[in-house]
Structures are given as C-alpha cells and as structure tokens.
Amino acid sequence: MNQELTKQAVFPKKQGDTFKRAISAIGTDNLSLMFAILILLLLITVVSGWFGYSGGDKFFSWQNLMNSLAQAIVIVGLLAVGETVVIVGGGLDISVGSVASVGSVVAASVLVGVGTFGSIAFLPTNNVMVAVLAGIVAGMMAGAINGFIVTVLKVNPIIATLGTLAAFGGVAFLLVPEGKPVGVFTEPAFTWMAQGRFLTEAPIPALGGSKWTGIPVLTVILLFVAAGVHVLMRYSDFGRAVYAIGGNDKAARLAGINLSRVRMQMYMLSGGIAGLAGVLLAARTTSGNPINGVGLELQAITAVFLGGAATDGGRGTIFGTFLAVILVGILNNGMNLLGFNTFIQRVALGLLLIAAVAISQWRQARAERARTRIAAEA
C-alpha cells in the first residue's frame, strides 16, 4: 500500500488523463461539431478567396457577428431547443414553424388590440408582458393539440404534426383581420426585444473594420432559454423521464412513468418555446405575420439531428443542438456573404439534413453492434 502511494507521489497522473476527462465531458459528438465549425469557417474566410469569391473577409467583424449571425440563429435556435425535447422523447414536431406563426400573430394582435385574440375584452392592449405571454400560451395550446393527437388519438407523430403544420398555418391567417400582417412598429417597448442591445458602451476594440455594437437582446434570450432547458433535461425528473421514454417506452412504463402525461408535456414545452420564437419574430419584423415561421421547421430539425439526437429517441443534448444551430447559422451567413442565392442555400440545407440523419443512423447501428458484441461475450 505504501509502495503504491509512494509511486503515485513520485509518478503523478499523466496530463493525458486530464485530457481524456475533458474529452469525455465535452463529448465526441460535440467535438466533431466544433471541428466542423472550424472547417466551415476556414472555407468561408480563406478557401473561398482562392476560387474568386469575395465577402468572406467580412465574416469576422462585429457588424456581421453581432448584427447578422447572432440574431439570425436565435429563432431557429429556440425552435431547435424545443424540438430537441420532443425528438429525445421519441417523437417529432414538424409543426413548430406554423406554431411560431400563430405565436407571432397572437402576440401582435393582443398588443395592438385587433383580430380574434386582440378583441378579447379582458386582455389589455399596449402591454408588452401580456402580449408576450399571450404568444407563449398560444404556442402551448398548439403543443397541447399535438400532444392530444399523438397520445390520445395514437396518431404517428410525423403524420400528426405534418397535419397540424398545415392546420396551424391556416389558423395564423384566420386570427388576423383579412389575413394581413399586424404592424407593431409603433410599440418600441415590444420591438426592443429584437432591436435592443446590452453592453453597448463596453470598451471592446473594433473588429474587421466595424465598432462594437453590443450584445443583442435576442441572443441573450436564446442563451437563457437554452440554459434553462438544459438544466431541465439533465437534472429534473421530467428530463430523466423524457430520456427513458425515448430509450425504451415499455421499460419506462414498467418503471412507473406516465407516458401520456410526459409526452403531452414535451409537446407543450416545444409549443411554448415556438410561441416565444414567434413573439420575437414579430418584434424583429415589426409585424405579426401569418407567414413569419414558414420553413423554419426544416432548419430546426436539421440542427437537432446534426447535434447528435437519435432518430428513434433516447439520445441528444441541448448543448449539441446549440452547436449545430451555430453551424447551420454560419453556413447560411457565410453563403450570404459569398453571394450564393437562396435556392443554393436550400439545397445545402437539405443535403445537411440528409447527412445528419445518415450519421445518426450510423451511430445507432454502431452502438447496436457494440451491445450485441458485449452480450455475446458475456
């Protein structure tokens, strides 16, 4: 025993052990995403210039990082955070874009007092807090409908939310007068959520020829929501139940978990976050527009699978999704800077989704082979 202690004192643990622990804490999937982000940055800022593309040199400027990239990832990031909870639980919510549209028009309608919700007498107008809560609650109601269809009517989540994608998109038009956008540009306290900045006077030097512009309020909101859901998923009974249901719903039921209740909560949480995303969309575009969230579900789902979530549930993290959102945001932002049109960006995003799902399937197959080998050896 004394010899062992003496040996440990003379020969301390190698630094490699600390490195291995750091790798384990971060996760190999997340390290892969970080490496992919680094490669993408090199392609945009350096390699693109070799092929005659200009604009990549503007990437590392405060104007681009804080005004373009940091704000562009917020809405998709919020939708992806909520989507992660559903996918980890073995479900899927294709309707998040339309739910965001509903949240957008409800918040704007309540704020200025028009449309179906804006005409409800007990809801005060010109009240930012009430408008924000109205948008979030509308999203939660939409999520509850999704949860009811999936848990009570036993409809496949893909089919259920594909149907509500179209239905909620139509509802968004019905909630506003004549289906037209509801302007909120006269409500500076509301639009501040998208246009406001923190730490604008911080003594930070210029970058890329542009002055420090401050941290967007939108970005801070995304960070708070992502951190909150991360804590919820990792340290609460609800989070453990979601992982258990996604991993093996039969075993979870035998363990005493109420599958229907947890699944309903999953969809309501996703819907509430999508509603918040819609509120921020209204603040950013200065209008509650029924088409505000159209097409955003593709980017959100891509980010979740790219972040390491398994297609059949039980695996995935908020941190991994957040890294993937940054990767998707850099891809879109970089292609804009380099002058690629929207159609090429959509092709790239579609290929990225296919690649993300293919990688997810490969990971699952590899894990299954490892479990089979261990069981055979035992």
C-alpha positions in Angstrom: 0.0 0.0 0.0 2.8 2.4 1.0 4.7 1.5 -2.2 1.6 2.4 -4.3 1.2 5.7 -2.5 4.9 6.4 -3.0 4.7 5.5 -6.7 1.7 7.9 -7.1 3.6 10.7 -5.4 6.7 10.2 -7.5 4.8 9.5 -10.7 1.7 11.7 -10.7 -1.1 11.0 -13.2 -0.2 12.0 -16.7 -1.7 15.0 -18.3 -3.3 12.7 -20.8 -5.8 11.6 -18.1 -7.0 15.1 -17.6 -7.3 15.5 -21.4 -9.3 12.3 -21.6 -11.7 13.5 -18.9 -12.1 16.8 -20.7 -12.9 15.0 -24.0 -15.4 12.8 -22.1 -17.1 15.8 -20.5 -17.4 17.6 -23.9 -18.4 14.5 -25.8 -17.0 13.1 -29.0 -20.1 14.2 -31.0 -19.8 17.8 -29.8 -16.1 17.8 -30.6 -16.9 16.7 -34.1 -19.3 19.6 -34.4 -16.6 22.0 -33.1 -14.2 20.6 -35.7 -16.9 21.0 -38.4 -17.5 24.6 -37.4 -13.7 25.3 -37.6 -13.5 23.7 -41.1 -16.6 25.7 -42.3 -15.0 29.0 -41.0 -11.8 28.2 -42.9 -13.8 27.5 -46.1 -15.7 30.8 -45.8 -12.9 33.1 -44.8 -9.9 31.6 -46.5 -10.6 28.9 -49.1 -13.4 30.9 -50.8 -10.9 33.6 -51.8 -8.8 31.0 -53.7 -11.8 30.4 -56.0 -12.5 34.1 -56.7 -15.4 34.6 -54.1 -15.3 37.8 -52.2 -17.1 38.7 -49.0 -15.6 36.0 -46.7 -13.2 38.6 -45.2 -16.3 40.4 -43.7 -17.2 37.4 -41.6 -15.1 38.3 -38.6 -16.5 41.8 -38.0 -18.7 43.0 -35.2 -21.2 44.2 -37.8 -21.6 40.6 -39.1 -21.1 38.6 -35.9 -23.4 40.7 -33.7 -25.9 42.2 -36.2 -26.3 39.3 -38.6 -25.1 35.9 -37.3 -26.0 36.4 -33.6 -29.6 37.5 -34.4 -30.1 35.1 -37.3 -29.6 31.9 -35.2 -32.0 33.0 -32.4 -35.3 31.9 -33.9 -34.0 28.6 -35.3 -32.1 28.1 -32.1 -35.3 28.4 -30.0 -37.3 26.1 -32.2 -34.4 23.6 -32.2 -34.2 23.6 -28.4 -37.9 22.8 -28.1 -37.6 20.2 -30.9 -34.8 18.5 -29.1 -37.0 17.7 -26.1 -39.6 16.1 -28.4 -37.1 14.1 -30.5 -35.2 12.8 -27.4 -38.6 11.6 -26.2 -39.0 9.5 -29.4 -41.4 12.0 -31.1 -41.2 14.6 -33.8 -42.8 18.0 -34.2 -42.9 19.2 -37.8 -45.4 22.0 -37.0 -43.0 24.3 -35.0 -42.7 26.8 -37.8 -46.5 27.2 -38.0 -46.8 27.3 -34.2 -44.3 30.2 -34.4 -46.5 31.9 -36.9 -49.5 31.5 -34.5 -47.5 32.9 -31.6 -46.4 35.8 -33.8 -49.9 36.9 -34.8 -51.4 36.4 -31.4 -48.8 38.5 -29.7 -49.1 41.3 -32.2 -52.9 41.2 -32.2 -53.1 41.3 -28.4 -50.6 44.1 -28.3 -52.5 46.5 -30.6 -56.0 45.2 -29.9 -57.1 43.8 -33.3 -58.0 40.3 -34.6 -59.6 37.4 -32.8 -57.4 37.5 -29.7 -56.9 41.2 -29.7 -60.7 41.8 -29.4 -61.0 39.8 -26.1 -62.1 42.4 -23.6 -60.2 41.3 -20.5 -56.8 41.3 -22.4 -55.2 44.8 -22.0 -53.7 46.3 -25.1 -50.3 48.1 -25.4 -49.0 45.8 -22.6 -45.8 44.1 -23.7 -45.8 41.5 -21.0 -49.4 40.4 -21.7 -48.6 40.2 -25.4 -45.5 38.1 -24.9 -47.4 35.7 -22.5 -50.3 35.5 -25.0 -47.9 34.4 -27.7 -46.3 31.8 -25.5 -49.7 30.4 -24.2 -51.0 30.2 -27.8 -47.9 28.1 -28.6 -48.5 25.9 -25.6 -52.1 25.4 -26.7 -51.0 24.3 -30.1 -48.5 22.0 -28.5 -51.3 20.5 -26.3 -53.3 19.8 -29.5 -50.2 18.0 -31.0 -49.8 16.1 -27.7 -53.5 15.1 -27.7 -53.4 13.8 -31.2 -50.2 11.8 -30.5 -51.1 10.4 -27.1 -54.8 10.1 -27.1 -55.7 9.5 -30.7 -52.5 7.4 -31.2 -51.6 9.1 -34.5 -48.0 8.7 -35.6 -46.1 11.9 -34.6 -44.9 12.5 -38.2 -48.4 12.3 -39.6 -49.9 14.2 -36.7 -47.6 17.2 -36.8 -47.5 17.2 -40.6 -51.3 17.7 -40.5 -51.0 20.4 -37.8 -48.2 22.1 -39.8 -50.9 22.9 -42.4 -53.7 23.5 -39.9 -51.8 25.9 -37.7 -50.5 27.7 -40.8 -54.2 28.3 -41.8 -55.2 29.3 -38.2 -52.5 32.0 -38.2 -54.2 33.6 -41.2 -57.7 33.3 -39.6 -56.6 35.1 -36.4 -55.7 38.4 -38.1 -58.0 40.8 -40.0 -58.3 39.7 -43.6 -55.2 37.6 -43.2 -53.0 40.6 -43.3 -49.9 41.3 -41.1 -50.5 43.2 -37.8 -48.0 46.0 -37.5 -46.2 46.7 -34.2 -43.6 49.2 -35.3 -45.4 51.9 -33.1 -44.6 49.8 -30.0 -40.9 50.5 -29.3 -41.0 48.6 -25.9 -42.0 45.5 -27.9 -39.6 45.8 -30.8 -36.8 46.4 -28.3 -36.6 42.7 -27.7 -35.3 42.4 -31.3 -33.5 45.7 -31.7 -32.2 46.3 -28.2 -28.5 45.8 -27.2 -26.7 45.1 -23.9 -23.2 46.4 -23.0 -23.1 48.8 -26.0 -20.6 51.1 -24.1 -18.2 48.2 -23.2 -14.6 49.1 -24.0 -14.2 46.5 -26.7 -11.9 47.3 -29.7 -13.2 47.3 -33.3 -13.1 44.1 -35.3 -13.0 43.7 -39.1 -13.3 47.5 -39.5 -16.6 47.8 -37.5 -17.1 49.1 -34.0 -18.5 47.0 -31.1 -22.3 47.1 -31.3 -23.3 45.4 -28.1 -24.9 42.0 -27.4 -28.4 41.7 -29.0 -31.2 41.1 -26.5 -32.4 38.3 -28.8 -29.2 36.4 -28.3 -29.4 36.7 -24.5 -33.0 35.4 -24.6 -31.8 32.3 -26.6 -28.9 31.7 -24.1 -31.3 31.8 -21.1 -33.9 29.5 -22.7 -31.2 27.0 -23.8 -29.6 27.0 -20.4 -33.0 26.6 -18.7 -34.0 23.6 -20.9 -30.5 22.1 -20.5 -30.9 22.1 -16.7 -34.5 20.8 -17.0 -33.4 17.9 -19.2 -30.3 17.0 -17.2 -31.3 17.5 -13.6 -35.1 17.1 -13.3 -37.4 14.1 -13.1 -39.1 15.3 -16.3 -35.9 15.3 -18.2 -35.0 11.8 -17.0 -38.5 10.6 -17.9 -38.1 12.0 -21.5 -34.8 10.2 -22.0 -36.3 7.0 -20.5 -39.3 7.1 -22.8 -37.2 7.8 -25.9 -34.8 5.0 -25.0 -37.4 2.3 -24.2 -41.0 3.4 -23.6 -42.1 -0.1 -22.4 -39.4 -0.1 -19.8 -40.3 3.4 -18.8 -44.0 2.5 -18.4 -43.0 -0.5 -16.2 -40.8 1.9 -14.1 -44.0 3.9 -13.3 -43.6 6.8 -15.8 -46.9 8.1 -17.1 -46.1 8.1 -20.8 -49.1 10.1 -21.9 -48.5 12.9 -19.4 -44.8 13.2 -20.2 -45.4 13.2 -23.9 -48.1 15.9 -23.5 -45.7 18.0 -21.5 -43.0 17.5 -24.2 -45.2 18.9 -26.9 -46.5 21.7 -24.8 -42.9 22.7 -23.9 -41.9 22.6 -27.6 -45.1 24.6 -28.5 -44.5 27.2 -25.8 -40.9 27.8 -26.9 -42.1 28.0 -30.6 -44.7 30.6 -29.4 -41.9 32.6 -27.8 -39.9 32.4 -31.1 -43.0 33.7 -32.9 -43.2 36.7 -30.5 -39.6 37.5 -31.2 -40.2 37.2 -34.9 -43.0 39.7 -34.6 -40.6 42.1 -32.7 -37.9 41.6 -35.3 -40.0 42.1 -38.4 -42.2 44.7 -36.6 -45.3 42.8 -37.6 -47.3 39.7 -36.6 -47.2 38.0 -40.0 -49.0 34.6 -40.7 -46.0 33.5 -42.7 -43.3 34.5 -40.2 -42.4 30.9 -39.3 -42.8 29.2 -42.7 -39.9 26.9 -43.5 -38.1 27.3 -40.2 -39.0 23.7 -39.1 -36.5 22.3 -41.6 -33.6 24.2 -40.1 -34.6 23.4 -36.6 -35.0 19.6 -37.2 -31.7 19.6 -39.1 -29.9 21.2 -36.2 -31.3 18.7 -33.7 -30.2 15.6 -35.7 -26.9 17.3 -36.6 -26.4 17.9 -32.9 -26.4 14.1 -32.1 -30.0 13.3 -31.5 -31.1 9.8 -32.5 -34.0 9.3 -34.9 -35.8 6.9 -32.6 -35.2 8.9 -29.4 -33.3 8.4 -26.2 -30.3 10.4 -27.2 -29.4 14.1 -27.7 -28.4 17.2 -25.7 -29.3 20.8 -25.7 -25.5 21.7 -26.0 -25.1 19.5 -29.1 -28.2 21.2 -30.6 -26.8 24.6 -29.8 -23.5 23.9 -31.5 -25.4 22.6 -34.6 -27.5 25.7 -34.6 -24.3 27.8 -34.8 -23.0 25.5 -37.6 -26.2 26.0 -39.6 -26.2 29.7 -38.9 -22.6 30.0 -40.1 -23.4 28.1 -43.2 -26.3 30.4 -44.1 -24.5 33.5 -43.1 -21.3 32.5 -45.0 -23.3 31.7 -48.2 -25.0 35.1 -48.0 -21.6 36.9 -47.7 -20.2 34.9 -50.6 -23.2 35.8 -52.8 -24.9 32.4 -53.1 -28.7 32.7 -53.8 -31.4 31.4 -51.6 -32.1 28.3 -53.8 -28.5 27.1 -53.4 -28.7 27.6 -49.6 -31.9 25.5 -49.5 -30.1 22.7 -51.4 -27.2 22.9 -49.0 -29.5 22.8 -46.0 -31.4 19.8 -47.4 -28.2 17.9 -48.0 -27.1 18.7 -44.5 -30.3 17.3 -43.1 -29.8 14.0 -45.1 -26.2 13.8 -43.9 -27.2 14.5 -40.3 -29.9 11.7 -40.3 -27.4 9.3 -42.1 -24.8 10.0 -39.4 -27.4 9.5 -36.7 -28.4 6.1 -38.2 -24.8 5.1 -38.5 -24.2 5.9 -34.8 -27.2 3.9 -33.8 -26.1 0.9 -35.9 -22.6 1.1 -34.4 -24.0 1.2 -30.8 -26.3 -1.7 -31.5 -23.4 -3.8 -32.9 -21.4 -2.9 -29.8 -24.2 -4.0 -27.5 -24.6 -7.2 -29.4 -20.9 -8.0 -29.2 -20.8 -7.3 -25.4 -23.9 -9.5 -24.9 -22.3 -12.4 -26.9 -19.0 -12.1 -24.9 -21.0 -12.2 -21.7 
